[in-house]
Amino acid sequence: MSLFARIKPLEAIIATAEKKSLHRSLGAFQLMLFGIGCVIGTGIFVLTAAGAQKAGPGLMLAFAIAGAICIVAALCYAEIAAMIPVSGSAYTYTYATMGEFLAWTVGWALILEYAVAASAVSVGWSGYFSGTILQEFLGVSLPAWLAAGPRAPGGLINLPALVIALLVTWLLMIGTRESAMFNAILVVIKVTALTVFLALTLPQAELARFNPFLPAGLFGGFGSGVGAVGAAATIFFAYVGFDAVSTAAEETKNPQRNVPIGLVGSLLFCTVFYILVAAGAIGTIGGQPIMGPGGVPFPAGSEALAQQCALPQYAQMLVCSDEALAHVLRQIGFSQIGNMLGIAAFLALPSVILVLLFAQTRIFFVMSRDGLLPETLSKVHPKWKTPYIVTAITGAVVALGAAFLPVGQLADISNGGTLYAFMMVAIAVMLLRRSHPDLKRSFRTPALWLVGPATVAGCVFLFLNLPYLAMAVLPVWGAIGLLVYFGYSRSRSSMGRGIVEVIDDIAGAETAIPIDPQ
């Protein structure tokens, strides 16, 4: 009995997809706008300080490196999303190409990715809440032990991050979702705030502040998490969301032309936008890291860095700010506009937490539906009509992570799962080209012989440049997942019991195909 023999019939998945009658209405420009809205937001508001501590002015190069890897990964996503446009994302794609076991590892990694990412955004929101709303507007400062986790001097628990995570969880449990109009307004707020930031900072930028450009070097060494490449591994978080564009391939006019334009165009726009924001921040108040022993930057989010930032000579540095962009504007004399930018982040970030929590519970739901997780996890509340049990469990874990861990470390941990999932998608696309060459593909990844291996290599390269602790989390989490799979999931999965059901959550279609259990 082969461990890799349980492959979900691709025909069943595609049969379900074909029952949806999606109208091709999106053009290249619409896809670009959609991509920009999905990508710009959390990372640039939250991770600018952590990235600068790792790379200094080289943060600009880090954005370019991460953006390039995202572009090749996006092209792989586009082909397979157009072929298999059903729930489950990378988990479903892997199930259809490499089998249940590897699909389990991808789903398990995605559970980690979304939960930890939601914690990271909660911590980022907390910085803007404490700095802009409480201190600047209300003149109130939270006690140190309530404003940050134990790694900060005097810190014990990040209460605002804990509260926002639990509040969003509650909203998701009772069925509240953001509307398309609300999301569009938030996109406008975010892009407008960052555009104003550029208009105010770039004219005041000084070239001298960019020297040295790479204070920690281009490549700090595998597992170091520093240098421009180490920063790229962290701020890769700022690009997550582009895969949502890939899923729109089925609804795109002339997808072979418009999907690459939409994907590459939106990612190029975001990359240039991010580089300019980094240039504006660093060029006005400086972005050199605080160096530790041996001329190596103190790790972002570490207790040692927090102790340095508590000293008067470092307190106003970019790398020490919990609300970096608002802090920059205050430092150059635009306090009120800085506060407005802080409010923009304060308003926009909770919706990101909601989307991440929703995505995580969606993966849980699909895996539970496949029998890989207990059915009770996806039990729907009779009144709220939501999977309230798994949402509550997820929210509790997210809140605990947000309460006790710094944002930089959370982003690094989240990126480990993301990079693994992206790598598996690229492998799945290449395998499908060989196993199902004649299947209809409304979009074909150009030069897959180059783009596919480049995606795999890029994801592995960034993963190896995460800090050792962040790298270790994924295999440890994976080992726990293997215990769950072999102890529970393998014997109870639908494939193991000889039946596979593919249910489309939008159309309500269901396809059941008997199979031989392996």
C-alpha angles and dihedrals in degrees: 000000000000119000089219099044098094101090116161108236108260089208090064093052094046092045088058092047092051091058088068113086101206116179117230101231108133122103130197094266093050090050090050092052091047090051094048090051092050096048109036113079131050102042098048093046095045111028104043092097095045091048092050091051089056100042111008111209086349084082085091090061090044090060090052093050094048091045093052092053090047091054095057091043090050092054090054091048091052096059097048095040090056091050098044107027098170135110122289102055113205091004093060093042091053092046090056096048112024103022142247099302096056090038087057091053091051093047090047090051091049090053088057093043097053096041095049092043089054088052091050093052090047090055090047091051089050091059092055092043094051096041104037107024101034105030104029100036105024100027090228126133121198115229110264092246091058098042102057144021125264094276091070120079107272091359124139109156135003097230098180091052091049092049096048092048092052093044093053090046090054092049090051092049094054091048104258112151130173115256124231090249092051091050091049090053090051091051090053091048093051097046093043092050093051092045090054089048090055093047091054101039108037095062088055097046116122123206091218090068090064093062118130091031095189106029091165095036131248094280119027094188132269112304094011096103092208136103125051092298092048089051089049089056089055101041090047078092088071091066100047109120098056090103087071087068090054092058090060092066092100091058096047127108112235091358096187088065104027102043095060090044091050095044100040093037094053093045092047090049092049092046093052090044091051093047091051092048090051090048091051094049096044096038093056106041102007129252106217114144124242105252125224131195114326094018093286118134116252108256112269110253093017126136089238091058091046090054091052092048090054089064115095095236092058103031096096097045120119092240091058098053124106090199101036103177096044088046091054093054092049090051093054095048104269099108097150094049089046088055090050089053089049089053090050090056091043090055099040104044099065090061088055090052089052093051092048093048091047091050091049093051089046090058090047089050095051092047091048090049088054089054094247093115129034114283091230090069090068095041110141120228111244093226106028095039091217132117089257100170097058090039091055093047092048093047092051092052092046091050093050092050091048092048098055111023131069121244097245094056092046091052091050092051092047092050091058092064093041094053091049092052093048091050091052091050090055091050091048092054091052092047092049091053087060101036099039106022094154098052115119111264115186086190127029120196106243116239092001089174085069104026095050098052090040089057092049093046093045094050092048091047094052092045091054089052094057115101114277092249092055091046090051094054095067097054091043090050088045092053090054088049091053090054090052092046098049094035097048120350104055095059095042103043120116090241090052091052092051103256135088124197122192111196122184111216094207103044097028090229120155131196121186120191123178114230138179109261114236 
